[in-house]
Amino acid sequence: MTADSRIRYVETTGTAALFDIVVDLNVPLGFGEHGPLGRRVLYGAAGGSFEGPRLRGDVVAGGGDWALFRPNGTMMLDVRLTLRTDDDELLYMTYQGRWVVPADVRAEMVDPTTRHRIDPARYYFRTNPLFETGSTRYAWLNDVVAIGTGYLVDGGVAYHVERVL
């Protein structure tokens, strides 16, 4: 088989910091252990904040992560959040992603009062945020593809989010 001559290697130019975000979470709501696709849990957003070089503000309560747990323990993320900038503009942020916790770390994750102390290098927590807004000031976000690296914090989750250049 020969390589298709239409295929070219295209290198990305990297990433740039977009913002860091902390999402405070409500008590999780479980939809049952044996759903048709696996165990579904809603991690509702109770608030939070975000800050970066070009924008900052708060996480509006009411969104959340409709997570699905695969039998191997991987959490498949399905998140919808509303962000309110410090100049009162609304941003809709959605992302999917994966949170993979190795078997040797899972027992430590059981205790919600201490699991935020686990080194994030011991698990894989990545997301792909996309944005929607009607704000003219933040319209540039409508065309951004981003990547996020997640980690646990006391009372919620946090992400370092970068836009792909």
Steps between C-alpha positions, in 0.01 A plus 500: 500500500638843411451821693230731367676798340226731630605442861723771646648540842373828647659614822304709749669809633425416861270630768450815707347538845129582486404478869502297817161402637371353825153344497341447841279191501174404665450158656504250208170353382515137385260366236557138602781250476373311196378747240486395135837669432658457843492692826387861442568770762418871493766720655306827517684831490445707814714795388867575462728744322737531204785733413734540206692760300194621302200406714389428854179450690278247674347161430120531513335233716276256318717332238689182556658179383275213397781249544487141383723236660628223276551153652879556507452804728557767235266797539365642175425868553203690351514852643292814441579818692402866490777748571433866588790732428596780737345746249167308513516307170381138481704217349373149438777245551462135407750220507545133493801317625641208687605448857699180531596391851739204512391205711772565762365853562125424517493404869648840590230675293218361715538756780368838377669680789853399393492408130584854392844443654586227248766613255328564162797334328360171631188522282402621151236777493466680164222700336423679171310823578301690238324832548192687380411862563307784340730753666691711249784544749550123536391388151855379437425210738243363252790395275733360767582135550641441846647224710473470874700313760291420805573432861304472823474783752327514836126516420530464124714476191738737327645526151785677334354589157708591195391599153655314211681745273 
